[in-house]
C-alpha cells in the first residue's frame, strides 16, 4: 500500500480465539500487547459492511475471509470541510470504539445486536479548513451476524455515509491535492506578464 495514493481507510483484521464476555477494551489490549496478528489488510473506500451472517463483506463485495471471533481496525485521516458541530454515527453488531483526533467520540463496549450509537464532536474555528485529523475505528465480532457502518451529520446537512472523498489513508494525499489546486488557481488568476490577459 502506498498511503499517499489512496482514498479510504486502511483496514486490518485480526482473528481472535473463541471467547465469551469480552469487551472492546479486552480486545484492544490484546492487540496492543501483540497477542494477536493481522490476517487481512485492505483499503476500504467507506465503512459500509451490511449486517449479515457469513463472511464479513464490504458493500462493494470485498470480503475479509472472517466470519466470527475477529477484530477489525480501520485507521487513517478524515477531511473536515468546515468548523462546527459534527455528529458521528456507528451502527454495529457487535461492539466498537470510534476515535476522532485522538478523542473517543462514540463507543459500545459490549456485544449487541445491530444498533446505532452516535457521538458529537465540535471542530472550533481555529486553524484553516478543510483540515485533516486522525480517525480510528475499532470493531469486534463474537458470533452470529456482523455488520458495521460509519456515517456523519455535518453542519446544516442530513445524515449520510462518510464517502471516500473525506477519508484518506494518509494526510499527505490532501496536502498534495491542496497544493495542486493552489497551483491551478495561480495559473488561472495570475497569468504570466506576457499573457494576453494584460
ROSE-238647 format. One record per residue (C-alpha): residue number from 1; x negated, z negated, y. Coordinates in steps of 0.02 Angstrom, whole numbers. Each point is the difference from the previous one (the first is absolute). Example, Ala and Ser with C-alpha at 12.3 -4.5 7.8 and 13.67 -1.06 7.14 Angstrom:
<nupas>
<1, <-615, -390, -225>>
<2, <-69, 33, 172>>
</nupas>
This chain:
<nupas>
<1, <0, 0, 0>>
<2, <-61, 45, 173>>
<3, <96, -122, 112>>
<4, <-22, 98, 161>>
<5, <92, 149, -78>>
<6, <153, -92, -68>>
<7, <169, -50, 68>>
<8, <90, -137, -94>>
<9, <-60, -161, -81>>
<10, <-124, -27, -140>>
<11, <90, -74, -150>>
<12, <-94, -96, -133>>
<13, <92, -63, -154>>
<14, <-56, -139, -116>>
<15, <64, -34, -174>>
<16, <39, -184, -25>>
<17, <15, -97, -160>>
<18, <170, -54, -60>>
<19, <53, -151, 100>>
<20, <153, -87, 68>>
<21, <39, -103, 154>>
<22, <-143, 71, 103>>
<23, <13, 20, 189>>
<24, <-80, 126, 117>>
<25, <-125, -137, 44>>
<26, <-55, -16, -182>>
<27, <-21, 188, -19>>
<28, <-95, 18, 163>>
<29, <-117, -140, -52>>
<30, <-33, 89, -165>>
<31, <-50, 160, 92>>
<32, <-111, -90, 124>>
<33, <-87, -94, -140>>
<34, <-38, 163, -90>>
<35, <105, -48, -151>>
<36, <89, 169, 0>>
<37, <-65, 176, 28>>
<38, <83, 154, 74>>
<39, <65, 124, -128>>
<40, <72, 130, 118>>
<41, <-40, 59, 176>>
<42, <93, 128, 107>>
<43, <42, 38, 180>>
<44, <187, -17, 27>>
<45, <79, 87, 151>>
<46, <137, -131, 9>>
<47, <49, -159, -89>>
<48, <155, 63, -88>>
<49, <15, -47, -183>>
<50, <183, 7, -56>>
<51, <58, -151, -99>>
<52, <7, 47, -185>>
<53, <-59, -43, -173>>
<54, <-145, 93, -79>>
<55, <-160, 55, 87>>
<56, <-20, -57, 181>>
<57, <15, 169, 86>>
<58, <-1, 58, 181>>
<59, <145, 98, 71>>
<60, <-111, 156, 2>>
<61, <-26, -14, -188>>
<62, <-173, -79, 1>>
<63, <-8, -120, -146>>
<64, <-112, -152, -19>>
<65, <1, -19, -189>>
<66, <62, -180, 16>>
<67, <169, -69, -48>>
<68, <-9, -190, 13>>
<69, <-119, -146, 25>>
<70, <-99, 83, 139>>
<71, <-58, -24, 180>>
<72, <1, 140, 130>>
<73, <-102, -15, 160>>
<74, <22, 126, 140>>
<75, <-124, -3, 144>>
<76, <-42, 100, 154>>
<77, <57, 10, 181>>
<78, <166, 23, 87>>
<79, <21, 93, 164>>
<80, <105, -96, 126>>
<81, <71, 124, 127>>
<82, <43, -123, 140>>
<83, <9, -183, 44>>
<84, <155, -101, -43>>
<85, <91, -94, -137>>
<86, <-10, 80, -172>>
<87, <88, -49, -159>>
<88, <-74, 39, -170>>
<89, <110, 11, -155>>
<90, <-61, -13, -180>>
<91, <117, 28, -146>>
<92, <-77, -58, -163>>
<93, <24, -48, -181>>
<94, <-98, -116, -26>>
<95, <-103, -93, 133>>
<96, <-105, 62, 147>>
<97, <-102, -49, 153>>
<98, <-19, 109, 156>>
<99, <-140, -24, 124>>
<100, <-7, 90, 167>>
<101, <-153, -22, 111>>
<102, <-56, -136, -122>>
<103, <160, -102, 23>>
<104, <129, -31, -137>>
<105, <156, 84, 69>>
<106, <115, -12, -152>>
<107, <-10, -59, -180>>
<108, <98, -49, -153>>
<109, <-115, -103, -108>>
<110, <99, -8, -163>>
<111, <84, 124, -118>>
<112, <169, 71, 49>>
<113, <119, 145, -23>>
<114, <-15, 144, 122>>
<115, <35, -70, 174>>
<116, <-59, 23, 179>>
<117, <-100, -124, 105>>
<118, <-39, 30, 183>>
<119, <-125, -71, 124>>
<120, <-32, 20, 186>>
<121, <-162, 41, 89>>
<122, <-20, 17, 188>>
<123, <-133, 118, 65>>
<124, <-36, -54, 178>>
<125, <-46, 112, 145>>
<126, <-187, -35, -6>>
<127, <-114, 143, -47>>
<128, <46, 183, -14>>
<129, <132, 84, -107>>
<130, <14, 75, -123>>
<131, <-108, -129, -87>>
<132, <-54, -17, -180>>
<133, <3, -166, -92>>
<134, <-38, -49, -181>>
<135, <141, -8, -127>>
<136, <2, -74, -175>>
<137, <146, -6, -120>>
<138, <-14, -98, -163>>
<139, <132, 22, -134>>
<140, <13, -67, -175>>
<141, <115, 37, -146>>
<142, <34, -112, -148>>
<143, <123, 89, -114>>
<144, <156, 107, 5>>
<145, <36, 116, 146>>
<146, <-126, 24, 141>>
<147, <19, 73, 175>>
<148, <-82, -8, 170>>
<149, <42, 75, 171>>
<150, <-78, -29, 171>>
<151, <104, 38, 155>>
<152, <-1, -50, 183>>
<153, <110, -12, 153>>
<154, <-94, 51, 157>>
<155, <58, -42, 176>>
<156, <158, 97, 42>>
<157, <8, 86, -170>>
<158, <94, -26, -163>>
<159, <-79, -54, -163>>
<160, <-100, 134, -90>>
<161, <-134, 26, -131>>
<162, <-177, -15, 70>>
<163, <-63, 177, -23>>
<164, <-175, 71, -21>>
<165, <-5, 37, 187>>
<166, <-27, -186, 29>>
<167, <-103, -49, -153>>
<168, <-188, 29, -12>>
<169, <-129, -42, -131>>
<170, <-125, -29, 140>>
<171, <6, -26, 189>>
<172, <-131, 137, 16>>
<173, <131, 134, -29>>
<174, <103, -43, 153>>
<175, <-157, -18, 106>>
<176, <-48, 178, -46>>
<177, <178, 63, 31>>
<178, <8, -83, 170>>
<179, <-165, 76, 52>>
<180, <58, 173, -58>>
<181, <160, -21, 102>>
<182, <-100, -56, 152>>
<183, <-110, 155, -11>>
<184, <153, 113, -11>>
<185, <73, -76, 158>>
<186, <-167, 15, 91>>
<187, <-8, 185, -42>>
<188, <182, 27, 51>>
<189, <-4, -89, 167>>
<190, <-182, 6, 52>>
<191, <-54, 181, -22>>
<192, <-177, 58, 29>>
<193, <-44, 40, 184>>
<194, <-3, 188, -32>>
<195, <173, -4, -79>>
<196, <139, 105, 74>>
<197, <96, -162, 27>>
<198, <-106, -31, 156>>
</nupas>
